[in-house]
Amino acid sequence: MTYDFDSVQTLAIAILVLYMGMLVIRHVGFLRNNDIPIPVVGGLLFAIFTGLAYSQFDLKLHFDMALKEPMMLAFFASIGLGADMRLLARGGPKLLWFAVICFAYLILQDGIGLMTAISLDMHPLVGLLSGSITLSGGHGTGAAWAERFADSANLAGAMELAMACATFGLILGGLIGGPVAGRLIRKHRLQPQTNKQTSAAG
């Protein structure tokens, strides 16, 4: 059995998945106390539900991806609006060390991906798609490079692989990064800059 959803229905389901994550976190203290992101909870539950529906009842859901690119462009543009060179300058040497560590991890991700792909007798580009392109670049970068790899190297299933790896990285990053960041914030008693300004003005 197959259900096809148009772009409006797809958007409505995405919003419902987001609210489902909010509802679960509101009632599950463990998730709330460990700072698990709302989209990760909602998306993971939806993935489990659809996976079980497909494996047990052969239920297939097809979503219209027409709004994917405009939404992704709006998302990344909104992130860019928050860029502030003064904030980067305040980071100083610590920010520089952070950039160096991130660069080293990018090389490590690509190295592991390439070695794994070659050891499994797969195309090396598969290793890159499962490396920093998706694990650090996310869905947008993965989709862009998957399309290019599919055209230039005739790499079958490149888009599906990129989306799967990016989703895996996003979920794993949320499950690990959320609790770690939350505990560091509480340990060092960090507060948003706006809160400090408001309390000082009061």
Buried (B, 14 or more C-beta within 10 A) or exposed (E): EEEEBEEEEBBEBBEEBBEBBEEBBEEEEEBBEBBBBBBBBBBBBBEEBEEEBEEEEEBEBEBBEEBBEEEBEEEEEEEEEEEEEEEEEEEEEEEEEEEEEEEEEBEEBBEBBBEBBEEEEEBEBBBBBBBBBBBBBBBBBBBBBBEEBBEEEEBEEBBEBBBBBBBEBBBEBBBEBBBEEBEEEEEEEEEEEEEEEEEEEE
